[in-house]
């Protein structure tokens, strides 16, 4: 497998970033939905810490992914796909990039507003983005939550479209993102 993208297939770097970030997002959405329902206890605090650390990891990987995408060829979609579907596909991909930045940043802002530091796997503590403020904490908590719901909807649309192209349209859209 080639490291770089070609006109016909994604390369190892793009594929790896896609699947690692996808798995992390799925895991963090599940963890986020689970941990918010727990009573306050040490286990919940540990889970929140992991949620934050992996969220910041997604932010770092998203930065790498956007740099890679800007400097790389993007494989072409098949000519058999209508233009409106190509436009929607591009909009969905850029929406995912937006979410990969907005989700971790709103989480970081929420922690900052709560006066709770964000550690990166114990290696260092990120600086607070804003001063503690209960009003901002509530705003960023709501924003973070609703962005998560939007990610879930977009995820199912994305997976549904990929499966439709693979099983119904029988084109190679999905295979381009597989090793």
TADANOR-V566084 format. One record per helix or strand. SS is the DSSP state (A for helix, B for strand). FROM is the first residue (numbers start at 1). TO is the last residue. If there is no record, write none. Layout:
BEGIN
ss=SS from=FROM to=TO
ss=SS from=FROM to=TO
END
This chain:
BEGIN
ss=A from=12 to=35
ss=A from=42 to=70
ss=A from=83 to=114
ss=B from=118 to=119
ss=B from=125 to=126
ss=A from=134 to=168
ss=A from=175 to=177
END
